[in-house]
Amino acid sequence: MRRLIDALADDTDFFIEQVQITAIVFDTSDDVTIWATTFFDQELHFFHLGLPFQQLDLLIRLAGPRAEAVQEDVADALATVTEWPCLLEYSSEESQPVPLPNVALKLSCTYPADGPFGDEDEGEDGEEEDETFDISLNAETEDPEEYESDQPHNIFYLEGVFLRIEP
């Protein structure tokens, strides 16, 4: 399975269909992260979708016959959570991924925040100073390009939800 961001030609907004929710992650904020898969260019891709809680409710209502059960899972999890983040997984035989039938999502890319010091990492003569910390990249096993700050993340924002109406 590939990252969805790696399949995009550029970082403009785009549409995906055949989405399946594989996990819902709650933290202590009003935001939620959905882990999901989609078929894009005839291949299975995974991605993360950051959204406000209200948009999660909208997506769950579009989950067809599983909508009510997923709504109950979310309510139970939020009522009984003792440790954050709270994770609801839908990736096993007992709890399979939740499809969003006849739904197309319009997504936009997200970018990492600026470096830890913003523009302050330039020296007095305009040249960049050495970083004061080491993120311990292992050049033999990790691709440094993956960590470039100008590259979009595999986390997307939801720009719109569209339904396919069959005659």
Backbone as a ProteinNet text record, in pm:
[ID]
protein_1_A
[PRIMARY]
MRRLIDALADDTDFFIEQVQITAIVFDTSDDVTIWATTFFDQELHFFHLGLPFQQLDLLIRLAGPRAEAVQEDVADALATVTEWPCLLEYSSEESQPVPLPNVALKLSCTYPADGPFGDEDEGEDGEEEDETFDISLNAETEDPEEYESDQPHNIFYLEGVFLRIEP
[TERTIARY]
85	0	89.6	52.3	133.8	68.5	151.3	98.6	26.5	-88.1	-164.4	-86.8	-16.4	57	159.6	214.9	315.6	256.3	124.6	58.9	10	18.1	-32.9	70	22.2	111.5	152.9	65	95.9	12.2	17	-51.8	-182.3	-248.8	-377.8	-485.8	-601.3	-712.5	-751.5	-803.3	-837.9	-951.2	-1010.2	-1121.1	-1077.7	-1132.9	-1113.2	-1247.2	-1261.1	-1379.7	-1332.8	-1425.2	-1395.3	-1312.8	-1357.5	-1287.6	-1336.8	-1241.6	-1273.7	-1200.5	-1275.4	-1216.5	-1155.9	-1027.9	-961.5	-936.7	-941.7	-926.2	-974.4	-1017	-1053.6	-971.6	-900.3	-813.9	-864.1	-893.3	-935.3	-821.3	-799.4	-706.1	-782.3	-714.2	-782.4	-832.7	-819.6	-869.6	-1005.2	-1056.6	-1183.7	-1163	-1038.1	-1007.6	-998.9	-1017.7	-1015	-926.4	-858.1	-783	-840.3	-872.6	-921	-806.9	-785.1	-693.4	-780.6	-745.9	-833	-752.2	-821.7	-764.3	-855.4	-797.9	-874	-803.1	-879.9	-818.5	-798.1	-673.7	-637.2	-542.7	-571.7	-492.6	-480.5	-590.4	-600.9	-510.9	-465.8	-384.3	-441.5	-420.1	-464.2	-364.4	-415.9	-334.2	-392.9	-306.3	-354.7	-327.2	-406.7	-389.2	-452.2	-419.8	-478.3	-558.2	-671	-761.1	-786.4	-737.8	-760.6	-886.7	-977.4	-1102.2	-1163.5	-1248.9	-1321.8	-1422.4	-1458.7	-1547.7	-1680.5	-1734.4	-1861.8	-1853.9	-1739.1	-1724.3	-1712.1	-1657.3	-1655.1	-1797.2	-1884.6	-2024.2	-2088.6	-2060.8	-2114.1	-2065.5	-1936.4	-1883.2	-1941.5	-1957.3	-2013.3	-2157.1	-2234.1	-2372.9	-2379.1	-2270.1	-2266	-2210.4	-2189.7	-2128.2	-2228.2	-2340.3	-2437.3	-2487.8	-2496.2	-2553.9	-2471.3	-2347.1	-2262.5	-2267.1	-2339.3	-2338.8	-2378.8	-2485.7	-2533.9	-2434.4	-2377.2	-2280.5	-2154.6	-2106.9	-1987.6	-2018.7	-2138.4	-2177.5	-2177.3	-2225.6	-2224.3	-2081.3	-1994.4	-1852.9	-1790.2	-1815.1	-1758.7	-1812.8	-1943.7	-2004.1	-1949.6	-1940.1	-1886.2	-1741.1	-1662.2	-1520.2	-1501.5	-1574.5	-1559.4	-1613	-1712.1	-1768.4	-1678.9	-1596.1	-1517.7	-1366.9	-1321.1	-1177.2	-1107.3	-993.9	-914.8	-776.3	-732.1	-601.9	-617.9	-546.2	-548.2	-415.8	-407.7	-520	-599.6	-722.7	-814.2	-823.6	-806.4	-802.9	-913.5	-994.5	-1093.1	-1042.4	-1014.8	-961.4	-1068.4	-1063.7	-1151.8	-1064.5	-982.9	-888.4	-867.4	-969.3	-956.5	-1078.6	-1076.1	-1190.5	-1316.8	-1300.9	-1416.6	-1466.6	-1377.1	-1410.8	-1346.9	-1413.4	-1358.3	-1367.2	-1286.9	-1292.4	-1434.8	-1461.4	-1594.5	-1598.3	-1671.6	-1678.5	-1771.2	-1740.5	-1826.8	-1883	-1993.1	-2044.7	-2099.6	-2072.9	-2122.4	-2079.5	-1965.9	-1916.1	-1784.6	-1771.2	-1643.9	-1601.5	-1474.1	-1419.6	-1328.1	-1344.4	-1251	-1150	-1022.3	-917	-816.6	-749.2	-637.2	-518.7	-399.9	-275.3	-245.7	-170.3	-118.4	33.5	94.7	239.9	288.7	409.6	464.7	487.6	488.8	518.2	662.8	694.5	833.2	923.4	1052.8	1151.8	1134.1	1203.7	1183.8	1215.5	1294.7	1331.6	1280.3	1191.1	1139.1	1251.2	1249.9	1354.9	1472.5	1463.9	1568.2	1695.6	1696.8	1815.4	1920.3	1898.2	1998.5	2094.3	2221.4	2321.5	2316.7	2403.7	2405.4	2442.1	2522.8	2564	2470.9	2352.1	2253.1	2267.7	2375.9	2392.8	2326.9	2278.3	2214.5	2319.2	2285.5	2373	2340.4	2432.4	2406.6	2290	2210.5	2099	2153.9	2078.1	2123.7	2075.1	2009.2	1964.3	1982.6	1977.9	1997.7	1875.7	1809.2	1691.9	1728.7	1857.6	1911.2	1860.8	1876.5	1844.9	1952	1911.5	2005.1	2007.4	2112.1	2119.8	2107.2	2139.5	2131.6	1989.7	1904.8	1771.1	1659.1	1685.7	1579.8	1612	1507.6	1523.3	1509.5	1615.9	1608.6	1504	1474.7	1374.2	1239	1215	1088.6	1069.2	1175.3	1168.9	1181	1183.6	1195.2	1069.8	1086.2	972	881.7	928.9	843.9	762.9	774.3	699.1	568.5	456.2	330.3	331.7	253.5	238	137.1	124.5	21	-104.2	-120.1	-237.7	-309.7	-440.2	-517.4	-628.8	-675.3	-792.9	-911.8	-1028.1	-1150.8	-1207.1	-1214.6	-1267.9	-1415.5	-1462.7	-1602.4	-1637.6	-1767.5	-1820.5	-1927.2	-1916.6	-2009.3	-2067	-2195.8	-2262.9	-2291.1	-2272.7	-2307.2	-2454.1	-2532.5	-2674.6	-2695.3	-2735.2	-2759.5	-2905	-2932	-3071.6	-3147.2
-116.9	0	123.2	223.5	344.2	462.1	564.2	688.8	763.8	819	892.5	1013.3	1081.9	1201.8	1171.3	1049.5	1012.2	988.6	973.7	948.7	1077	1188.7	1314	1381.1	1441.1	1511.2	1646.7	1711.6	1839.8	1851.1	1965.9	1979.9	2058.7	2055.6	2121.1	2033.2	2093	2016.7	1906.8	1796	1683.7	1604.5	1514.3	1431.6	1286.3	1215.6	1071.2	1006.3	882.4	801.2	667.9	578.8	445.2	454.6	539.6	561.7	461.5	407.9	320.5	371.1	394.1	438.4	317.3	327.3	216.8	248.6	376.7	414.2	557.1	584.9	719.9	748.9	861.8	897.5	1028.5	1024.1	1143.1	1184.7	1316	1363	1458.7	1540.3	1627.3	1757.4	1771.1	1891.4	1861.8	1958.8	1940.2	1877.9	1843.1	1784.9	1633	1569.9	1425	1392.7	1280.5	1233.6	1099.9	1090.5	964.5	902.1	775.1	698.1	625.2	632.6	575	522.5	447.9	399	439.5	440.7	469.1	404.1	376.9	334	458.9	483.3	600.8	552.3	581.1	530.4	378.1	313.6	166.9	98.9	173.3	116.1	157.9	74.3	105.9	201.8	311.3	412.1	439.9	477.8	519.8	668.2	730.1	871.1	901.7	1018.1	1066.8	1191.3	1205.2	1317.1	1388.3	1511.9	1591.5	1674.1	1666.5	1740	1771.3	1874.1	1904.7	1793.7	1783.2	1676.8	1675.7	1793.4	1801.1	1732.6	1744	1679	1528	1481	1336.8	1284.2	1355.6	1313.5	1304.4	1400.6	1397.9	1273	1245	1128.1	997.7	989.3	867.4	846.9	955	941.3	891	905.7	859.2	717.6	650.4	517.4	405.3	438.1	335.4	254.5	123.2	37.8	33.1	74	71.9	202.4	302.1	434.8	430.2	364.4	362.5	294.1	183.4	111	195.2	265.7	349.2	467.3	525.9	634.6	586.8	464.7	408.3	384	335.2	315.6	446.7	553.6	684.8	734.1	723.5	769.6	690.7	558.5	475.3	509.2	526	556.4	689.6	790.4	921.9	924.8	840.3	835.8	760.1	670.2	584.4	602.9	695	711	753.5	689.4	724.9	774.5	739.8	785.1	844.5	953.7	1018.4	992.9	981.9	981.4	850.8	859.5	745.5	696.3	566.2	508.5	405.7	423.6	323.2	263	133.2	69.3	-10.9	-2.9	-80.5	-149	-241.2	-305	-452.7	-517.4	-659.5	-734.9	-865.7	-947.9	-910	-887.2	-854.6	-712.2	-623.9	-483.5	-435.5	-463.1	-433.5	-284.9	-239.6	-98.8	-55.4	71.6	127.7	199.5	143.5	210.2	331.5	427	543.1	531.5	455.7	429	553.9	564.4	674.2	811.5	818.5	944.5	979.3	1105.9	1159	1267.8	1266.5	1367.1	1459.3	1589	1686.4	1717.5	1692.5	1708.5	1814.3	1871.1	1960.9	1915.4	1942.4	1900.7	1988.3	1932	2008.2	2007.4	2104.5	2115.7	2118.3	2071	2078.2	2223	2247.1	2380.8	2416.1	2544.2	2587.1	2517	2526.8	2467.7	2518	2459.8	2492.3	2637.4	2706.2	2843.3	2941.5	2897.7	2985.6	3046.4	3177.7	3245.8	3285.4	3254.2	3294.8	3212.8	3110	3025.9	3083.3	3204.1	3268.3	3347.5	3341.6	3415.1	3562.6	3640.2	3784.1	3820.2	3738.5	3769.1	3710.2	3661.6	3610.6	3463.9	3401.1	3258.8	3177.9	3061.8	2976.6	2916.9	2914.9	2852.5	2704	2627.5	2485.3	2468.3	2362.2	2333.7	2294.3	2324.9	2296.8	2161.9	2087.6	1955.3	1858.9	1730.1	1625.8	1535.5	1524	1437.5	1293.6	1264.9	1129.3	1056	1116.1	1045.7	942.1	824.4	720.9	721.6	774	794.1	664.4	551.9	425	371.3	406.1	347.3	447.8	578.2	676.5	774.7	821	914.3	1056.9	1137.8	1273.1	1359.2	1332.2	1411.5	1401.6	1290.8	1270.7	1372.9	1434.2	1525.6	1671.5	1700.6	1838.4	1914.7	2036.9	2112.9	2164.7	2171	2221.4	2110.6	1989.4	1878	1859	1837.4	1816.7	1685.5	1683.1	1563	1468.7	1349.8	1255.9	1275.8	1397.9	1437.7	1541.9	1527.4	1616.3	1684.2	1795.8	1864.2	1832.3	1823.3	1797.6	1930.7	1946.5	2068.3	2054.7	1931.4	1911.3	1764	1736.9	1600.7	1601.6	1508.7	1501.4	1361.7	1352.1	1223.6	1192.4	1066.2	1019.3	976.9	1035.3	999.9	912	790.7	693.9	703.6	704.4	713.1	585
0	0	0	-79.8	-95.3	-24.7	1.3	56.3	-55.6	-26.4	-126.7	-177.4	-91.1	-131.1	-239.2	-238.7	-337.5	-475.9	-485.3	-613.6	-680.5	-611.2	-665.5	-754.9	-863.1	-955.3	-899.5	-825.2	-761.7	-635.2	-570.5	-442.4	-452.8	-568.7	-582.4	-519.1	-490.8	-436.4	-534.8	-484	-569.7	-506.5	-583.4	-537.7	-527.4	-428.8	-418.6	-391	-437.2	-410.7	-355.6	-330.4	-278	-149.6	-58.2	67.6	171.4	248.6	360.8	483.5	591.4	717.4	787.1	823.8	893.9	1040.9	1078.3	1219.1	1238.5	1361.6	1403	1527.9	1526.8	1639.1	1699.1	1829.9	1903.7	1995	2005.6	2106.8	2197.5	2271.3	2366.8	2304.3	2174.3	2107	2043.2	1970.2	1899.7	1762.7	1731.2	1601.5	1610.7	1496.7	1484.4	1364.8	1370.4	1254.5	1211.8	1085.1	1029	950.1	970.3	887.6	787.8	660.8	559	440.9	357.3	233	118.3	-1.8	-122.5	-240.7	-344.7	-470.9	-553.7	-590.8	-668.3	-776.1	-899.9	-1012.8	-1007.4	-974.8	-973.3	-870	-767.9	-660.9	-526.4	-425.8	-290.9	-226	-170.2	-103.2	34.3	128.3	259.6	278.6	366.9	396.4	531.7	583.6	707.7	674.6	738.9	713.8	845.6	857.1	977	959.8	1058.8	1046	1181.5	1186.1	1309.4	1340.4	1465.6	1510.1	1432.1	1399	1326.9	1190.8	1123	993.4	1008	1120.7	1146.9	1152.7	1221.9	1232.7	1094.7	1008.7	872.1	797.8	803.7	733.2	788.1	918.6	977.4	930.5	920.5	872.8	729.1	654.9	516	503.2	614.4	614.4	587.1	528.7	488.4	606.8	589.2	693.3	822.7	819.4	940	1017.9	967.4	1028.8	1176.3	1207.6	1345.4	1439.6	1395.2	1478.7	1503	1400.5	1417.2	1508.7	1495.5	1585.3	1730.3	1753.8	1888.5	1937	1849.1	1885	1930.6	1854.7	1886.8	2020.7	2040.4	2166.1	2285	2271	2379.3	2408.8	2305.1	2323.8	2395.3	2353.4	2415.5	2558.4	2587.8	2722.7	2820.6	2769.2	2858.7	2847.6	2764.5	2743	2872.4	2899.8	3017.5	2976.8	2856.2	2807.1	2668	2645	2514.9	2445.3	2317.8	2223.5	2231.7	2186	2184	2039	2020.5	1886.4	1869.4	1765.9	1724.6	1594.4	1594.5	1475.1	1402	1269.8	1181.9	1077.8	1124.3	1032.8	1063.8	1120.7	1152.8	1099.8	1112.9	1070.2	1147.3	1279.8	1363.3	1338.9	1305.2	1285.7	1155.3	1046.1	913.5	880.1	781.6	740.8	707.3	733.2	714	579.4	481.5	350.5	354.2	268.3	247.8	106.4	90.8	-44	-112.6	-242	-325.3	-276.4	-208.7	-154	-223	-261.2	-310.9	-214.2	-177.8	-88.1	-166.1	-146.8	-203.9	-93.7	-121.7	-22.4	-64.5	33.7	7.1	90.5	40.3	105.8	226.6	320.1	432.8	424.5	486.9	487.9	631.4	653.9	789.9	830.7	958.9	1010.3	977.1	986.4	964.9	1063	1037.4	1126.4	1268.6	1362.3	1502.7	1537.4	1454	1485.2	1380.4	1290.2	1186.4	1105.7	1087.1	1011.9	1100.5	1228.9	1321.4	1306.4	1221.3	1211.5	1116.6	1069.4	986.1	1073.9	1043	1119.6	1084.8	1149.4	1127.6	985.4	918.1	781.7	677	720.5	627.6	594.6	642.3	616.3	726.5	689.5	789.1	881.2	1011.3	1108.9	1116.8	1173.4	1193	1288.1	1264.9	1354.9	1490.7	1596.1	1731.4	1782.4	1699.2	1741.1	1626.1	1656.5	1557.4	1557.1	1442.2	1436.5	1405.2	1402.8	1388.5	1265.4	1150.2	1026.7	1000.1	970.1	930.5	778.7	721.5	576.4	498.6	559.3	487.7	480.6	577.5	580.7	560.2	571.1	559	447.3	381	270.9	324.3	321.6	376	306.3	179.1	109.6	178.1	246.8	315.5	426.4	474.1	586.7	546.1	417.2	372.7	409.3	460	509.6	398.2	274.5	168	100.8	147.7	91.7	170	101.1	173	251.4	356.4	438.5	374.1	427.4	384.1	469.8	520.8	598.5	515.1	503.3	417.5	496.4	443.9	497.2	407.9	467.8	393.8	344.5	213.3	152.4	116.5	94.8	60	52.5	66.8	58.5	-50.2	-143.1	-255.6	-264.6	-296.7	-308.8	-454	-490.1	-624.3	-620.3	-707.7	-714.4	-835.9	-810.3	-917	-960.6	-1093.1	-1142.4	-1117.3
[MASK]
+++++++++++++++++++++++++++++++++++++++++++++++++++++++++++++++++++++++++++++++++++++++++++++++++++++++++++++++++++++++++++++++++++++++++++++++++++++++++++++++++++++++

